[in-house]
C-alpha cells in the first residue's frame, strides 16, 4: 500500500497462489458504489457496486482499531470520510473520472482464532474503549456484523 494511505487503512500485501492479497484470518467487508465519469468517453452503466474485503490487521498491531475508530453498532460512523480509505484500498489514488459514491460496512468476516485474539487484545487493555469486557466492546462497535467462518 502506498505510504500516504490514511493511518487507519487496512493494508494488503502481495502473495498467495493467485498473486492477489494475502488471505488472512479476518477481513472487513464493505459494499462500495463507484461512479465512472471519464472525460474521453461515455460509459453505461456509469455506476456499479462491488464488494471490498480488506484484511483486518492482527490485534494489537497498527490499524487494528479500525472498528473502534470508524464503526458504531455495525455501521460506518461517517461513510464520506471513509471514501479516501476505499480509494487507497482499490488503488485509485487521485485518479480522475472515478468517484466513490457510497460505502456500507457489511461485516467482519473472521475465523475463531482471530476473534479469540481480538477479544484477548481488548481485554488486556480496555482503556481505548467505552466498556471493559470484550463482548460488550465488540457489540458496541460491530453490532451483529461479526461472521465467523471455518
Secondary structure as GFF3:
##gff-version 3
##sequence-region A 1 150
A	DSSP	beta_strand	26	36	.	.	.	ID=ss1
A	DSSP	beta_strand	47	55	.	.	.	ID=ss2
A	DSSP	alpha_helix	66	70	.	.	.	ID=ss3
A	DSSP	beta_strand	71	72	.	.	.	ID=ss4
A	DSSP	beta_strand	75	76	.	.	.	ID=ss5
A	DSSP	alpha_helix	79	89	.	.	.	ID=ss6
A	DSSP	beta_strand	98	110	.	.	.	ID=ss7
A	DSSP	alpha_helix	112	124	.	.	.	ID=ss8
A	DSSP	three_ten_helix	126	128	.	.	.	ID=ss9
A	DSSP	alpha_helix	134	142	.	.	.	ID=ss10
A	DSSP	beta_strand	146	148	.	.	.	ID=ss11
###
